[in-house]
Amino acid sequence: MKSLGTVLFYSFLVVSVTAILITVFKTKRFFAATVLSVLQGVGALFAVNFIGSFIGVHLAVNAFSLIVSSVAGASGVALLLITQVLFR
């Protein structure tokens, strides 16, 4: 059986991706909105690492974190931060 944290992680990820996809499809510029969402997520990941170096917060930049931040945008980075704090 999966732990509560894993279930919450995947639930939040599904809700985030669904909200982003609805927003992207509502705009008439699917490609531009998708690219901007990916850039926003990756930028947020690197911004958290830069600012976090001053306060002691660090997210590993690996394939998983890049995929989550690219797919879910800034909310994916927030999800990574929350899961890191909860499971530290």
C-alpha positions in Angstrom: 0.0 0.0 0.0 1.3 3.4 -0.9 2.0 6.0 1.8 -0.2 9.0 2.3 2.6 11.3 1.1 2.9 9.4 -2.2 -0.8 9.6 -2.8 -0.9 13.3 -2.0 2.1 13.9 -4.3 0.4 12.2 -7.3 -2.9 13.8 -6.5 -1.4 17.3 -6.5 0.5 16.6 -9.6 -2.6 15.5 -11.5 -4.6 18.5 -10.3 -1.7 20.8 -11.3 -1.2 19.3 -14.8 -5.0 19.4 -15.4 -5.2 23.0 -14.4 -2.3 23.9 -16.7 -3.7 22.0 -19.6 -7.1 23.6 -19.3 -5.4 27.0 -19.2 -3.2 26.2 -22.2 -6.1 24.9 -24.3 -8.3 28.0 -23.4 -5.6 30.2 -24.9 -5.5 30.0 -28.7 -1.7 29.8 -28.6 -1.1 26.3 -27.5 2.6 26.1 -28.4 3.5 29.4 -27.0 1.6 28.8 -23.7 3.3 25.4 -23.4 6.8 26.7 -23.9 6.2 29.6 -21.5 4.9 27.1 -18.9 7.9 24.9 -19.2 10.3 27.9 -19.0 8.4 29.2 -16.0 8.8 25.8 -14.2 12.5 25.4 -15.0 13.1 29.0 -14.1 11.3 28.5 -10.8 13.4 25.5 -10.1 16.7 27.3 -10.6 15.4 30.4 -8.7 14.5 28.2 -5.7 18.0 26.7 -5.8 19.7 30.2 -6.1 17.6 31.8 -3.3 17.5 28.7 -1.3 21.3 28.6 -1.1 21.0 31.7 1.2 18.5 30.1 3.5 19.4 26.4 3.4 16.8 25.1 1.0 18.0 22.9 -1.9 16.3 21.0 -4.6 18.3 18.5 -6.6 18.4 19.3 -10.3 18.0 15.9 -11.8 15.8 14.3 -14.5 12.8 13.8 -12.1 12.8 17.4 -10.8 13.2 18.8 -14.3 10.3 16.7 -15.6 8.0 17.7 -12.7 8.9 21.4 -13.0 8.5 21.3 -16.8 5.2 19.5 -16.8 3.6 21.2 -13.8 5.3 24.6 -13.9 5.8 26.6 -10.8 3.2 24.6 -8.9 5.4 21.5 -9.6 8.4 23.3 -8.0 6.1 24.1 -5.0 5.1 20.5 -4.8 8.8 19.4 -4.8 9.5 21.9 -2.0 6.5 20.7 0.1 7.5 17.0 -0.3 11.1 17.8 0.6 10.0 19.5 3.8 7.5 16.8 4.7 9.9 13.9 4.1 13.1 15.4 5.4 
